[in-house]
Amino acid sequence: MNETQGTPPTFQLHFSKQIYCVELSPYEWSQHLICIALAEEIVIGTVKFQEEDEAVEDIAYNPFRTFRHDTRPHAIAWSPETSLSVVPKVLMFCVAGADFKIRLYSSDMNENTVCEMEGHKDYVNSICYETEGEILASVSDDHTCKLWAVKEDEKSISTFYLTSPGMSVHFHPEKSGKLLVGEKNGLIHMYDVRSQQVIMSLDADNIPLMSIDWGPNPLKVVAMAAGKLILWDKYKLREPPDSKPLHIEGGLMVKFSPTYDHFVASIGSPDNLLKVTNIKSDQEILCGQVKLIGGMTWHYKLPYVCAASDREIRFWRVTSH
């Protein structure tokens, strides 16, 4: 494999402007939706692959809604309430912007509303919804993790104070109220949102920590810190985590595949390489390349990993062999 070129993407979508963030919906009932954040607008579309629909030749992208966003987007989160198969239709998502605000967008496909949520005093690096869709969590360079009641008055309902910038935040997809927060100084905390207590803490022992995620059961936690892929297993927390150098000049993001629980995708330097690693066999499954990095996301069900590369969205089909 040519290390500077890597695996060519299976499909590409081209845009007229740079893409800052991209997120496929992580929920079964809205898995065909994609959110694409450009400098001043958010585009919502559908993506279908030949595996889903024989009428589709390779890939079919259909944009159907555009929302204005006046500041550079930093992060996107889909609401679990989004569904186009209910009446009235529900389209709901949040975007964190460079003005430290989080905007909640909702539409019934006739009328659009935008609510601004203020409270952070520095850049917001990561946002996510709880599985019921009632709480949004955010982490920021201002050393806080905030919880927002998106159903009520869009106000911050609680703040967890961190010891360094908050880089990555994730609610557990199945265990309600369990929140994972990764700090730049390598600390990772699991909070119980109801009691607002820390129930588990981990230390990556590498800085800067840039991204975390947790995998399907049995519970695993993965971090990207100082270019290393660091993995903890729920049943081996007393043992040192597995650590594998992946991006020698630093890694930026890491995400478990929702389809294959032993596949992890990451992006880092040099060369802005996207790598998919089989954490069971310690093998590199795929190595692709992006230009300007604008986010990375897995398909809910199909074996595709997707990344924004300047003005393109690139999709790689990941085979399980």
ABEGO torsion letter per residue (X at the ends): XBAAAEBBBABBBBBABBBABBBBBABAAAAABBBBBBAABBBBBBBBBAAABAABBGBBBBBABBBBBABBBABBBBBAABBAABOBBBBBBBBBBAAGBBBBBBBAGABBBBBBBBGBABBBABBBBBAAGABBBBBBAAGBBBBBBAABAGBBABBBBBABBBABBBBBAABBGBBBBBBAAGBBBBBBAAAGBBABBBBAGBOBBABBBBBBOBBBBBBBBGGBBBBBBAAAAABBBBBBBABAAEBABBBBBAABAABBBBBBOBGGBBBBBBAAAGBBABBBBBBBBAEBBBBAABBBBBBBBEABBBBBBBBAX
